[in-house]
Amino acid sequence: MAFMFSDSFDELESTRLSLKVLTKEQGNEKEIPYYWYEIRRKPDMIPIGKVSIRIGRNYHSYYNGNIGYEIDEAYRGHHYAREAAELVMDVARYHGMEKIYITCEEDNAASYRTIESLGAGLAEIVEIPEDYFGWYEGIPKHRIYELKI
């Protein structure tokens, strides 16, 4: 049975940001269903990055996390990733999720500060197993955070 996406979340707004859905993907045996958004800064609506919310949980999502974000280098340092992550948590709640995982490379201080500012607690720092779909030679350890939403 196909995952049922909601059109109610095609556009999300905050005071400083507008998120517009780029795609909704069903996923496969490794990837869980997800919404993928372009992040635009208000009021000029300049695209500044992307954020995704992955719905559900499986073996791979533990290492990949439920939220992924990337902010273009010129716009980093303004807490846009945190704000975008807060917006997409409503999507996870709608789909019945009570907790999510957010991950980053062990030494990515900017990302783990963002994750910690959301109130997530560090579950563990792990070596990524070779059977994870995103594994590659030399992949760094990852910080796995858990956040009750």
HUVEN-V222168 format. One record per pair of residues at least 12 apart in sequence whose ideal C-beta (glycine too) atoms are under 10 Angstrom apart, sorted by the first residue. I is the first residue (numbers start at 1). J is the second residue. D is the distance in whole Angstrom. If there is no record, write none. Layout:
# HUVEN-V222168
i = [I;I]
j = [J;J]
d = [D;D]
This chain:
# HUVEN-V222168
i = [2;2;3;3;3;3;3;3;3;3;3;3;4;4;5;5;5;5;5;5;5;5;5;5;6;6;6;6;6;7;7;8;8;8;9;9;9;9;9;9;9;9;9;9;9;10;10;10;11;12;12;12;12;12;12;12;12;12;12;12;13;13;13;14;14;14;14;14;14;15;15;16;16;16;16;16;16;16;16;16;17;17;17;17;17;17;17;17;17;17;17;17;17;17;18;18;18;18;18;18;18;18;18;18;19;19;19;19;19;19;19;19;19;19;19;19;19;20;20;20;20;20;20;21;21;21;21;21;22;22;22;22;22;22;23;23;23;23;24;24;25;25;27;27;27;27;27;27;28;29;29;29;30;30;30;30;30;30;30;30;31;31;31;31;31;31;31;32;32;32;32;32;32;32;32;32;33;33;33;33;33;34;34;34;34;34;34;34;34;34;34;34;34;35;35;35;35;35;35;35;35;35;36;36;36;36;36;36;36;37;37;37;37;37;37;37;37;37;37;38;38;39;39;39;39;39;39;39;39;39;39;39;41;41;41;46;46;46;47;47;48;48;48;48;48;48;48;48;48;48;49;49;49;49;49;49;49;49;49;49;50;50;50;50;50;50;51;51;51;51;51;51;51;51;51;51;51;51;52;52;52;52;52;52;52;52;52;52;53;53;53;53;53;53;53;53;53;53;53;53;53;53;53;54;54;54;54;54;54;54;54;54;55;55;55;55;55;55;55;56;56;56;56;57;57;57;57;59;59;59;59;60;60;60;60;60;61;61;61;62;62;62;62;62;62;62;62;63;63;63;63;63;63;63;63;63;63;63;63;64;64;64;64;64;64;64;64;65;65;65;65;65;65;65;65;65;65;65;65;66;66;66;66;66;66;66;66;66;66;66;66;66;67;67;67;67;67;67;67;67;67;67;67;67;67;67;67;67;67;67;68;68;68;68;68;68;69;69;69;69;69;69;69;69;69;69;69;70;70;71;71;71;71;76;77;79;79;79;80;81;81;81;81;81;81;81;82;82;82;82;82;82;83;84;85;85;85;85;85;85;85;85;86;86;86;88;89;89;89;90;92;92;93;97;97;98;98;99;99;99;99;99;100;100;100;100;100;100;100;101;101;101;101;101;101;101;102;102;102;102;102;102;102;102;102;102;103;103;103;103;103;103;103;103;103;104;104;104;104;104;105;105;105;105;105;105;106;106;106;106;106;106;106;107;107;107;108;108;108;111;111;112;112;115;115;115;115;116;116;116;118;118;118;119;119;119;119;120;120;120;120;120;120;120;121;121;121;121;122;122;122;122;123;123;123;123;123;124;124;124;124;124;124;125;125;125;125;126;126;126;126;127;127;127;127;128;128;128]
j = [26;33;24;25;26;27;32;33;34;55;56;95;33;95;21;24;25;26;33;34;35;55;91;95;24;35;91;94;95;21;24;90;91;94;21;24;35;37;53;87;88;90;91;94;95;24;35;37;37;35;37;39;51;53;84;86;87;88;90;91;40;42;87;42;80;83;84;86;87;42;83;40;41;42;43;78;79;80;83;84;37;39;40;41;42;45;48;49;51;80;83;84;86;87;37;38;39;40;41;42;43;45;47;87;35;37;38;39;40;50;51;53;83;84;87;88;91;37;38;39;40;45;47;35;36;37;38;91;35;36;37;38;50;52;35;36;37;52;36;55;52;54;54;55;56;58;60;61;133;58;60;133;58;59;60;61;64;132;133;134;54;58;60;61;64;133;134;54;55;56;57;58;60;61;64;66;53;54;55;56;95;52;53;54;55;56;61;64;66;67;68;88;91;51;52;53;54;55;88;91;92;95;50;51;52;53;54;68;88;49;50;51;52;53;69;84;87;88;91;50;51;51;69;70;71;72;75;80;81;83;84;87;75;78;80;72;74;75;72;75;70;71;72;74;75;76;78;80;81;84;69;70;71;72;73;75;76;80;81;84;68;69;70;71;72;84;67;68;69;70;71;80;81;83;84;85;87;88;64;65;66;67;68;69;70;84;88;91;66;67;68;69;84;85;87;88;89;90;91;92;95;97;100;66;67;68;88;91;92;97;100;101;91;92;94;95;96;97;100;92;95;96;97;97;99;100;101;129;131;132;133;131;132;133;134;135;100;101;103;101;103;123;126;132;142;144;146;101;103;126;128;129;132;133;134;135;139;142;144;101;102;103;128;132;133;134;142;100;101;102;103;104;115;120;142;143;144;145;147;85;88;89;91;92;97;99;100;101;102;103;147;149;81;84;85;86;88;89;91;92;100;101;102;103;114;115;118;120;145;147;81;85;88;102;103;104;81;82;83;84;85;88;102;104;111;114;115;84;111;84;110;111;114;110;110;113;114;117;114;110;111;113;114;115;117;118;113;114;115;116;117;118;114;114;100;102;114;115;117;118;120;147;117;118;149;100;118;147;149;149;147;149;149;148;149;148;149;120;146;147;148;149;118;120;145;146;147;148;149;115;120;123;144;145;146;147;114;115;116;118;120;143;144;145;146;147;115;120;123;126;128;142;143;144;145;140;142;143;144;145;128;139;140;141;142;143;125;126;127;140;141;142;143;140;141;143;140;142;143;143;145;143;145;143;144;145;147;143;145;147;145;147;149;145;147;148;149;143;144;145;146;147;148;149;145;146;147;148;143;144;145;146;143;144;145;146;147;141;142;143;144;145;146;141;142;143;144;141;142;143;144;139;140;141;142;140;141;142]
d = [6;9;9;9;6;7;8;4;9;7;8;9;9;9;9;5;9;9;7;10;7;9;9;9;9;9;8;6;8;9;9;9;9;7;7;9;6;9;9;9;8;7;5;7;10;9;9;9;9;9;7;10;9;10;8;10;4;7;7;8;10;8;8;8;10;6;8;7;6;7;9;10;7;6;9;8;9;7;6;10;10;6;7;7;6;10;8;10;9;6;5;6;10;7;9;9;8;5;8;6;9;6;10;9;9;4;7;6;7;9;7;10;10;6;6;7;10;6;5;9;7;9;9;6;7;6;8;10;9;5;6;5;7;9;8;5;9;9;8;10;9;9;8;9;8;9;10;9;9;9;9;9;8;8;5;9;9;9;4;9;8;9;7;8;8;7;10;5;6;4;7;6;8;5;9;8;10;7;5;7;9;5;6;4;7;9;10;10;9;10;8;10;10;9;7;5;8;8;7;6;10;10;7;8;5;8;9;9;10;9;6;5;7;8;9;7;8;7;9;6;9;6;8;9;7;9;9;6;8;9;5;9;7;9;7;9;10;8;8;9;10;6;5;8;4;9;9;6;10;9;7;5;4;5;10;7;9;7;7;7;8;7;5;9;9;9;7;7;4;8;9;9;7;10;4;7;8;6;10;10;9;7;5;8;9;10;8;10;6;6;8;10;10;9;9;4;8;9;5;6;9;9;8;5;7;7;10;10;9;10;9;9;7;7;9;5;9;7;10;9;8;9;8;8;9;9;8;9;8;8;9;9;6;5;7;10;9;7;9;6;8;9;9;9;10;7;10;9;6;8;6;8;5;9;7;8;10;6;7;8;10;7;10;8;8;6;9;8;5;5;4;8;9;10;9;10;8;8;10;10;9;9;10;6;7;9;4;5;7;9;9;9;9;9;5;10;6;8;10;8;6;8;5;9;10;9;9;10;10;9;10;9;10;8;9;10;4;9;10;6;6;9;9;10;8;8;10;10;10;8;9;10;9;7;8;10;8;8;9;8;8;10;5;9;9;10;9;5;9;10;5;6;10;10;9;7;7;8;9;6;10;9;10;7;10;10;8;8;5;9;10;6;6;10;7;6;7;10;6;6;5;6;10;8;9;8;5;8;6;10;8;8;6;7;6;8;9;5;10;7;6;9;8;5;8;6;8;10;9;9;10;5;6;5;7;10;7;6;9;8;10;8;5;7;6;8;6;9;10;6;4;6;6;7;8;9;9;9;8;8;10;5;8;8;10;5;8;9;7;10;8;6;9;10;6;8;9;10;10;4;6;4;9;10;6;6;7;9;6;7;6;8;9;5;6;5;10;10;9;8;5;9;9;5;7;5;7;6;6;8;6;9;9;6;8;8;7;6]
